Amino acid sequence: MTEENLQAALKKFEELVREQSARSDRIKAEKDFIDYDKLDKIIIGVCGGDGIGPIITKESARVLEYILADEVKSGKVEFRTIDGLTIENRVKVMKAIPDDVLEELKACHVILKGPTTTPQAGDPWPNIESANVAMRKALDLFANVRPVKVKEQGIDWTFFRENTEGAYAVGSKGVNVDDDLAIDFVVTTSEGSERIARLAYDYARKNGKERVSIINKANVIKTTDGKFLRICKKVGEEYPEIITDEWYIDITTAKLIDEKRRKDFKVFILPNLYGDIITDEAAEFQGGVGTAGSANLGKRYAMFEAIHGSAPRMIREGRGQYADPCSMLRASVMLLSHIGKQKEADLLERALDICMFEEKKLRITGREDGATCSAFGDYVMETVKRLSE
């Protein structure tokens, strides 16, 4: 390593430290969560993304508009379509989110967002940041909330994944010191750790969940994971009625498939990378990532999405119309709940349970031998109508 390479790496590290310190200061200055009951109109942005994203997002928006028809008619809810988050448009301006698209997103209160393609090594696309990561940072969506329920197996899990820090915070800003040495960075702040912990414990208290599990690898990643663990445990002391335990991420992945132990887990708090990985594993218990939705929550904005990718192969093979909308529909349940429409959220959730697991009159396979996305959407709306009568 040359002295020139070393100094360049040190300069890059200094820039990152200053950037993240400024972000920490902004977190401290945050106000309270938005109160949707005080809004004259709730604006829901529908942002399709790319691949199968526009297909499943459009279908979910159609179901939401059906359920919220009275609110839309009265002007209390407005749906806005936001295009332009395709990989082609992002590459054209070499930004994770084009400026005009970001401004449209910021004009909404909540966003229903389809999957987006993230370039990786070997792709034909240049190295731009993940649109998901960029959106979480730009809108400060610090909490990724993913529920997984399988009643017959005693599984009732809710994951609170820290969304703006950890290994993903500066994932596109690592340093190639020279040809032999590459370094990435992990970021943990006191403010970021405290707010995700408090959100998780508040949820546990409000929903009668008796246990919160803090997932980490603090025995090896001592500085950042150690800080995350200490702060989460300190917050937990304010909730004496809730049992707090801690698990290393590797043994957690094993215990989720332990039929006896997994029933004990209720609420999880996880750093960013661990949360991304383990929620995909957890989703397999209820039918795979295509069945799971997620919420990305901040104090001003909220974004709801599927937890799977954009499936470009389905589009290349002409199978897009057979894409499974269930993940986006599950995210739509969370959107309804978040804006205070709990009755409607419960109705849609019950309809999805009937369509996906009980009646199963239509089956999504991703191919011609299964139902189309729009046919399944019709089935869900018909079921909602039946339940409402």
C-alpha positions as semicolon CSV with decimal commas, in nm:
position;residue;x (nm);y (nm);z (nm)
1;M;0,000;0,000;0,000
2;T;0,140;0,337;-0,099
3;E;0,128;0,651;0,117
4;E;-0,093;0,811;-0,150
5;N;-0,347;0,525;-0,126
6;L;-0,345;0,546;0,254
7;Q;-0,411;0,921;0,259
8;A;-0,692;0,888;0,005
9;A;-0,856;0,618;0,219
10;L;-0,820;0,830;0,533
11;K;-0,979;1,127;0,357
12;K;-1,273;0,913;0,247
13;F;-1,316;0,783;0,602
14;E;-1,313;1,137;0,741
15;E;-1,588;1,239;0,497
16;L;-1,800;0,943;0,608
17;V;-1,751;1,021;0,977
18;R;-1,858;1,383;0,925
19;E;-2,158;1,277;0,715
20;Q;-2,282;1,026;0,972
21;S;-2,222;1,265;1,260
22;A;-2,442;1,523;1,087
23;R;-2,710;1,256;1,036
24;S;-2,696;1,173;1,407
25;D;-2,755;1,542;1,487
26;R;-3,058;1,548;1,255
27;I;-3,209;1,249;1,434
28;K;-3,181;1,433;1,766
29;A;-3,384;1,722;1,624
30;E;-3,674;1,506;1,506
31;K;-4,032;1,588;1,597
32;D;-4,310;1,348;1,691
33;F;-4,483;1,105;1,454
34;I;-4,739;1,248;1,212
35;D;-5,101;1,231;1,332
36;Y;-5,311;1,110;1,038
37;D;-5,635;1,193;1,217
38;K;-5,544;1,562;1,196
39;L;-5,490;1,561;0,819
40;D;-5,761;1,693;0,586
41;K;-5,643;1,448;0,322
42;I;-5,412;1,146;0,328
43;I;-5,208;1,119;0,008
44;I;-5,105;0,765;-0,087
45;G;-4,831;0,745;-0,348
46;V;-4,830;0,436;-0,571
47;C;-4,476;0,379;-0,698
48;G;-4,444;0,067;-0,913
49;G;-4,066;0,027;-0,936
50;D;-3,955;-0,214;-1,207
51;G;-3,969;-0,581;-1,307
52;I;-4,293;-0,724;-1,170
53;G;-4,321;-0,423;-0,937
54;P;-4,566;-0,215;-1,144
55;I;-4,790;-0,520;-1,194
56;I;-4,830;-0,624;-0,831
57;T;-4,833;-0,265;-0,705
58;K;-5,110;-0,162;-0,946
59;E;-5,317;-0,461;-0,835
60;S;-5,271;-0,383;-0,467
61;A;-5,362;-0,020;-0,527
62;R;-5,678;-0,137;-0,706
63;V;-5,776;-0,341;-0,399
64;L;-5,697;-0,050;-0,167
65;E;-5,905;0,189;-0,377
66;Y;-6,195;-0,057;-0,360
67;I;-6,172;-0,079;0,018
68;L;-6,127;0,298;0,060
69;A;-6,383;0,396;-0,204
70;D;-6,588;0,610;0,036
71;E;-6,282;0,799;0,162
72;V;-6,162;0,859;-0,194
73;K;-6,506;0,985;-0,300
74;S;-6,522;1,225;-0,004
75;G;-6,172;1,357;-0,074
76;K;-6,021;1,230;0,250
77;V;-5,787;0,992;0,065
78;E;-5,608;1,054;-0,265
79;F;-5,404;0,804;-0,467
80;R;-5,116;0,937;-0,677
81;T;-4,926;0,731;-0,935
82;I;-4,550;0,790;-0,929
83;D;-4,354;0,655;-1,225
84;G;-3,984;0,688;-1,294
85;L;-3,825;0,455;-1,039
86;T;-3,723;0,201;-1,304
87;I;-3,363;0,087;-1,328
88;E;-3,338;0,252;-1,672
89;N;-3,440;0,594;-1,538
90;R;-3,214;0,563;-1,237
91;V;-2,915;0,470;-1,451
92;K;-2,993;0,754;-1,694
93;V;-2,936;1,012;-1,419
94;M;-2,692;0,792;-1,221
95;K;-2,895;0,833;-0,902
96;A;-3,066;0,579;-0,680
97;I;-3,378;0,800;-0,694
98;P;-3,413;1,067;-0,965
99;D;-3,467;1,414;-0,817
100;D;-3,813;1,461;-0,969
101;V;-3,927;1,121;-0,839
102;L;-3,799;1,202;-0,490
103;E;-3,996;1,527;-0,488
104;E;-4,312;1,339;-0,587
105;L;-4,253;1,089;-0,307
106;K;-4,205;1,369;-0,054
107;A;-4,542;1,517;-0,153
108;C;-4,715;1,204;-0,022
109;H;-4,781;1,087;0,333
110;V;-4,756;0,713;0,272
111;I;-4,615;0,521;-0,023
112;L;-4,706;0,181;-0,166
113;K;-4,383;0,084;-0,342
114;G;-4,308;-0,203;-0,577
115;P;-3,976;-0,390;-0,590
116;T;-3,679;-0,225;-0,765
117;T;-3,371;-0,373;-0,928
118;T;-3,041;-0,319;-0,745
119;P;-2,729;-0,356;-0,961
120;Q;-2,467;-0,604;-0,848
121;A;-2,133;-0,729;-0,976
122;G;-2,173;-0,888;-1,318
123;D;-2,490;-0,694;-1,406
124;P;-2,502;-0,477;-1,720
125;W;-2,591;-0,182;-1,496
126;P;-2,344;0,059;-1,332
127;N;-2,296;0,062;-0,955
128;I;-2,570;0,286;-0,819
129;E;-2,711;0,266;-0,469
130;S;-3,017;0,057;-0,393
131;A;-3,334;0,262;-0,442
132;N;-3,475;0,103;-0,126
133;V;-3,173;0,204;0,083
134;A;-3,175;0,553;-0,068
135;M;-3,547;0,600;-0,001
136;R;-3,513;0,486;0,358
137;K;-3,236;0,738;0,412
138;A;-3,396;1,026;0,218
139;L;-3,730;0,989;0,401
140;D;-3,568;0,871;0,726
141;L;-3,769;0,550;0,732
142;F;-3,579;0,410;1,027
143;A;-3,797;0,109;1,113
144;N;-3,861;-0,187;0,886
145;V;-4,149;-0,384;1,040
146;R;-4,221;-0,735;0,913
147;P;-4,486;-0,961;1,070
148;V;-4,495;-1,339;1,020
149;K;-4,788;-1,549;1,145
150;V;-4,861;-1,920;1,114
151;K;-5,130;-2,003;1,367
152;E;-5,115;-2,380;1,336
153;Q;-4,744;-2,374;1,418
154;G;-4,774;-2,125;1,703
155;I;-4,572;-1,865;1,513
156;D;-4,656;-1,501;1,584
157;W;-4,346;-1,295;1,513
158;T;-4,293;-0,925;1,450
159;F;-3,951;-0,808;1,338
160;F;-3,828;-0,452;1,397
161;R;-3,528;-0,413;1,170
162;E;-3,324;-0,093;1,202
163;N;-3,341;0,049;0,853
164;T;-3,092;0,333;0,811
165;E;-2,773;0,222;0,984
166;G;-2,566;-0,093;1,024
167;A;-2,391;-0,250;0,727
168;Y;-2,626;-0,082;0,475
169;A;-2,583;0,279;0,587
170;V;-2,287;0,350;0,361
171;G;-2,294;0,031;0,157
172;S;-2,200;0,205;-0,167
173;K;-1,924;0,412;-0,002
174;G;-1,665;0,155;0,085
175;V;-1,300;0,214;0,004
176;N;-1,079;0,019;-0,237
177;V;-0,754;0,117;-0,066
178;D;-0,551;-0,055;-0,337
179;D;-0,579;-0,365;-0,555
180;D;-0,537;-0,592;-0,252
181;L;-0,746;-0,422;0,018
182;A;-1,114;-0,322;0,024
183;I;-1,295;-0,192;0,334
184;D;-1,663;-0,136;0,403
185;F;-1,811;0,034;0,710
186;V;-2,081;-0,038;0,969
187;V;-2,258;0,256;1,135
188;T;-2,438;0,256;1,470
189;T;-2,561;0,567;1,653
190;S;-2,714;0,601;1,996
191;E;-3,014;0,788;1,858
192;G;-3,075;0,535;1,580
193;S;-3,057;0,239;1,816
194;E;-3,279;0,398;2,080
195;R;-3,562;0,493;1,847
196;I;-3,592;0,144;1,689
197;A;-3,581;-0,015;2,034
198;R;-3,849;0,216;2,170
199;L;-4,077;0,152;1,873
200;A;-4,043;-0,224;1,923
201;Y;-4,109;-0,212;2,297
202;D;-4,404;0,024;2,252
203;Y;-4,550;-0,219;2,000
204;A;-4,498;-0,509;2,240
205;R;-4,669;-0,322;2,523
206;K;-4,965;-0,207;2,313
207;N;-5,020;-0,552;2,161
208;G;-4,971;-0,762;2,473
209;K;-4,649;-0,929;2,355
210;E;-4,461;-1,059;2,656
211;R;-4,113;-1,099;2,508
212;V;-3,867;-0,886;2,309
213;S;-3,553;-1,050;2,170
214;I;-3,248;-0,839;2,078
215;I;-3,055;-1,001;1,792
216;N;-2,684;-0,923;1,757
217;K;-2,331;-1,053;1,716
218;A;-2,177;-0,842;1,990
219;N;-1,934;-1,116;2,090
220;V;-1,747;-1,057;1,763
221;I;-1,869;-0,719;1,628
222;K;-1,798;-0,562;1,962
223;T;-1,816;-0,189;1,891
224;T;-2,125;-0,136;1,674
225;D;-2,325;-0,446;1,772
226;G;-2,215;-0,389;2,130
227;K;-2,359;-0,037;2,128
228;F;-2,682;-0,158;1,967
229;L;-2,724;-0,429;2,232
230;R;-2,648;-0,202;2,528
231;I;-2,891;0,068;2,417
232;C;-3,173;-0,174;2,338
233;K;-3,133;-0,340;2,679
234;K;-3,137;0,001;2,850
235;V;-3,464;0,090;2,675
236;G;-3,604;-0,248;2,777
237;E;-3,554;-0,159;3,143
238;E;-3,837;0,094;3,103
239;Y;-4,077;-0,194;3,021
240;P;-4,053;-0,419;3,329
241;E;-4,358;-0,624;3,233
242;I;-4,183;-0,741;2,915
243;I;-3,918;-1,013;2,915
244;T;-3,601;-0,903;2,735
245;D;-3,360;-1,163;2,606
246;E;-3,068;-1,149;2,363
247;W;-2,961;-1,390;2,091
248;Y;-2,669;-1,406;1,854
249;I;-2,782;-1,391;1,492
250;D;-2,634;-1,730;1,399
251;I;-2,810;-1,925;1,675
252;T;-3,131;-1,730;1,608
253;T;-3,144;-1,864;1,253
254;A;-3,117;-2,214;1,399
255;K;-3,377;-2,165;1,671
256;L;-3,639;-2,036;1,428
257;I;-3,660;-2,389;1,287
258;D;-3,669;-2,545;1,636
259;E;-4,037;-2,636;1,674
260;K;-4,032;-2,597;2,053
261;R;-3,814;-2,288;2,091
262;R;-3,957;-2,081;1,805
263;K;-4,295;-2,046;1,976
264;D;-4,128;-1,841;2,250
265;F;-4,021;-1,562;2,014
266;K;-4,261;-1,270;1,977
267;V;-4,092;-0,938;1,896
268;F;-3,742;-0,902;1,753
269;I;-3,511;-0,599;1,735
270;L;-3,234;-0,638;1,480
271;P;-2,960;-0,434;1,310
272;N;-3,010;-0,378;0,939
273;L;-2,822;-0,667;0,774
274;Y;-2,937;-0,934;1,020
275;G;-3,295;-0,819;0,985
276;D;-3,283;-0,838;0,608
277;I;-3,156;-1,196;0,612
278;I;-3,360;-1,347;0,893
279;T;-3,695;-1,204;0,783
280;D;-3,657;-1,384;0,451
281;E;-3,603;-1,707;0,645
282;A;-3,903;-1,631;0,865
283;A;-4,126;-1,560;0,565
284;E;-4,068;-1,916;0,441
285;F;-4,278;-2,046;0,729
286;Q;-4,591;-1,877;0,595
287;G;-4,531;-1,962;0,232
288;G;-4,222;-1,770;0,117
289;V;-4,117;-1,413;0,054
290;G;-4,402;-1,375;-0,195
291;T;-4,649;-1,391;0,094
292;A;-4,487;-1,130;0,320
293;G;-4,516;-0,753;0,325
294;S;-4,329;-0,495;0,522
295;A;-4,363;-0,144;0,659
296;N;-4,089;0,118;0,654
297;L;-4,177;0,376;0,915
298;G;-4,046;0,721;0,995
299;K;-4,191;1,010;1,188
300;R;-4,302;1,204;0,877
301;Y;-4,323;0,941;0,605
302;A;-4,409;0,572;0,574
303;M;-4,349;0,330;0,287
304;F;-4,502;-0,016;0,242
305;E;-4,357;-0,284;0,015
306;A;-4,304;-0,651;-0,058
307;I;-3,994;-0,811;0,087
308;H;-3,892;-0,983;-0,238
309;G;-3,713;-0,854;-0,546
310;S;-3,828;-0,737;-0,887
311;A;-3,808;-1,080;-1,059
312;P;-3,679;-0,952;-1,395
313;R;-3,667;-1,309;-1,525
314;M;-4,047;-1,328;-1,510
315;I;-4,068;-1,020;-1,729
316;R;-3,805;-1,151;-1,973
317;E;-3,998;-1,478;-2,003
318;G;-4,331;-1,301;-2,057
319;R;-4,480;-1,422;-1,729
320;G;-4,532;-1,087;-1,558
321;Q;-4,912;-1,112;-1,562
322;Y;-4,885;-1,422;-1,340
323;A;-4,689;-1,244;-1,066
324;D;-4,811;-1,303;-0,711
325;P;-4,958;-0,985;-0,555
326;C;-4,992;-1,134;-0,204
327;S;-4,679;-0,972;-0,065
328;M;-4,799;-0,628;-0,173
329;L;-5,148;-0,701;-0,045
330;R;-5,001;-0,796;0,294
331;A;-4,812;-0,467;0,287
332;S;-5,141;-0,295;0,208
333;V;-5,288;-0,440;0,530
334;M;-5,007;-0,270;0,720
335;L;-5,065;0,056;0,531
336;L;-5,433;0,061;0,628
337;S;-5,347;-0,003;0,990
338;H;-5,081;0,268;0,990
339;I;-5,317;0,541;0,868
340;G;-5,577;0,450;1,131
341;K;-5,803;0,229;0,918
342;Q;-5,781;-0,073;1,146
343;K;-6,127;-0,206;1,064
344;E;-6,040;-0,207;0,694
345;A;-5,697;-0,358;0,767
346;D;-5,853;-0,644;0,962
347;L;-6,103;-0,700;0,681
348;L;-5,832;-0,723;0,413
349;E;-5,615;-0,946;0,630
350;R;-5,904;-1,186;0,689
351;A;-5,982;-1,191;0,316
352;L;-5,620;-1,274;0,236
353;D;-5,614;-1,556;0,490
354;I;-5,924;-1,704;0,325
355;C;-5,792;-1,667;-0,029
356;M;-5,436;-1,782;0,042
357;F;-5,474;-2,052;0,305
358;E;-5,837;-2,161;0,351
359;E;-6,054;-2,164;0,036
360;K;-5,769;-2,139;-0,213
361;K;-6,008;-2,122;-0,508
362;L;-5,732;-1,965;-0,713
363;R;-5,367;-2,063;-0,704
364;I;-5,075;-1,840;-0,799
365;T;-4,788;-2,033;-0,958
366;G;-4,612;-1,763;-1,157
367;R;-4,700;-1,947;-1,477
368;E;-4,991;-2,021;-1,710
369;D;-5,109;-2,310;-1,493
370;G;-5,197;-2,062;-1,218
371;A;-5,411;-1,752;-1,177
372;T;-5,313;-1,412;-1,310
373;C;-5,234;-1,127;-1,075
374;S;-5,553;-0,941;-1,167
375;A;-5,770;-1,253;-1,128
376;F;-5,637;-1,302;-0,778
377;G;-5,705;-0,935;-0,702
378;D;-6,065;-0,986;-0,814
379;Y;-6,087;-1,291;-0,585
380;V;-5,966;-1,086;-0,288
381;M;-6,216;-0,806;-0,354
382;E;-6,499;-1,055;-0,392
383;T;-6,401;-1,204;-0,058
384;V;-6,388;-0,860;0,104
385;K;-6,738;-0,795;-0,029
386;R;-6,865;-1,126;0,111
387;L;-6,717;-1,054;0,454
388;S;-6,872;-0,707;0,456
389;E;-7,226;-0,824;0,384
